[in-house]
Amino acid sequence: MKNSVYMTWAKYHAGARYNLANSGILGCDLRDLTMTVDDIAVNGPNHEGYAPLKELIAEKYGVAAEQVVTSQGTSMANFLAMATLIERGDEVLIEQPAYDPILSAAVYLGAEVKRFSRSFENGYRIDLDELQRLVTPRTRLIIITSPHNPSGVAVDQQTLKQIGELAREAGARVLVDEVYRDILYEDAVACAVTLGEQFVTTSSLTKSYGLSGLRCGWILCAPELAEKMRRLNDLFGAVGSMPSDKMSVAAFRQLETLEARTRAIMEPNTELVHGFLRDHEDLLECVVPRRSMTVFPRLKYQSDSEPLHDRLRQFETSIVPGKFFEAPRHFRLGFAVGTQEVEIGLRNLSTALRVQG
Ligand SMILES: Cc1ncc(COP(=O)(O)O)c(C=O)c1O
């Protein structure tokens, strides 16, 4: 398999006037950033990543700069981490439901993929007994997202440590995609990489800060592994994008302002969505994290959310059908766009749900 069915759909079909298919905070424009011409450069010393950027990432997430590998978004970070760690035929355990590009990349790399559940019934928590039954001496990698895409549920630190223990005993690593972590603000637990050598963390400035276009992503891992990843990255080019690296440095210096922007957008939207879910308990059931940018409701009386999605299109509104997360009764509802867009989108969703019954 050399594609991600979900990503192709997301690129061409997720857009709508009232876009509840989105999963990251409303994108920034230049007015959201304070920058001068000195914050941009065309060329510069970034053949192994740009040192000032690596230092800022390291400082924020509590690691050494030698543990940072910069990459084109979390997407490339995940790919590079997996490509470094997986040999053809290796056993890789991936959560279910999963963010499809992770699953597709593992298959593309020739992994023998096994799945462990993050089930609705279990509040999208990880069942350690199930995981333990699946781990074998051939397991090379366990992959999770925390907070989880699509449910928004974060894995607690105790569970992470226990997963780390299972992996260590098997000689495996744990890849934790933390692209939604910073939306938890002060509630966020330490980056998984700080829990031990077997952990690898990936993230970017995309989801929590609205800076997807900068493609500022990173991998945090043990120094020797980071070096292997940099060498593999040699296959993809000689240098990174210097304009992006310089602008990302400027962005990192104003993360507090960007976080305040995210909070200001998310607070009313979260209230709207939580209220909506309470008002539709007759039709929907949902695990509702205190903070998230997406939720993953389940239809009580239908087995497939695709007709709901099709109906919503008549109202210029989009959601992500659950089939893209191997859970057709569910749909992913994103609410990190403008408050008015969320408000109208939810009204349309209510109408479409009530018509369907
Ligand atoms: C779990 C997860 N990882 C990675 C990405 C991609 O992030 P980036 O824009 O940093 O490449 C997404 C985007 O939806 C995601 O949900």
The ligand as an SDF file (V2000), in Angstrom:
LIG
                    3D

 16 16  0  0  0  0  0  0  0  0999 V2000
   -2.0370   12.1290   15.1760 C   0  0  0  0  0  0  0  0  0  0  0  0
   -1.5320   13.0470   14.1140 C   0  0  0  0  0  0  0  0  0  0  0  0
   -0.2250   13.0550   13.8140 N   0  0  0  0  0  0  0  0  0  0  0  0
    0.2620   13.8670   12.8680 C   0  0  0  0  0  0  0  0  0  0  0  0
   -0.5430   14.7300   12.1640 C   0  0  0  0  0  0  0  0  0  0  0  0
    0.0770   15.6220   11.1320 C   0  0  0  0  0  0  0  0  0  0  0  0
    0.6530   16.7310   11.7630 O   0  0  0  0  0  0  0  0  0  0  0  0
    1.6560   17.7220   11.0450 P   0  0  0  0  0  0  0  0  0  0  0  0
    0.8490   18.8320   10.4620 O   0  0  0  0  0  0  0  0  0  0  0  0
    2.5400   18.2080   12.1380 O   0  0  0  0  0  0  0  0  0  0  0  0
    2.3930   16.9690   10.0040 O   0  0  0  0  0  0  0  0  0  0  0  0
   -1.9100   14.7550   12.4280 C   0  0  0  0  0  0  0  0  0  0  0  0
   -2.8110   15.6200   11.6640 C   0  0  0  0  0  0  0  0  0  0  0  0
   -4.0150   15.4540   11.6360 O   0  0  0  0  0  0  0  0  0  0  0  0
   -2.4150   13.8990   13.4390 C   0  0  0  0  0  0  0  0  0  0  0  0
   -3.7110   13.8950   13.7510 O   0  0  0  0  0  0  0  0  0  0  0  0
  1  2  1  0
  2  3  1  0
  2 15  2  0
  3  4  2  0
  4  5  1  0
  5  6  1  0
  5 12  2  0
  6  7  1  0
  7  8  1  0
  8  9  2  0
  8 10  1  0
  8 11  1  0
 12 13  1  0
 12 15  1  0
 13 14  2  0
 15 16  1  0
M  END
$$$$
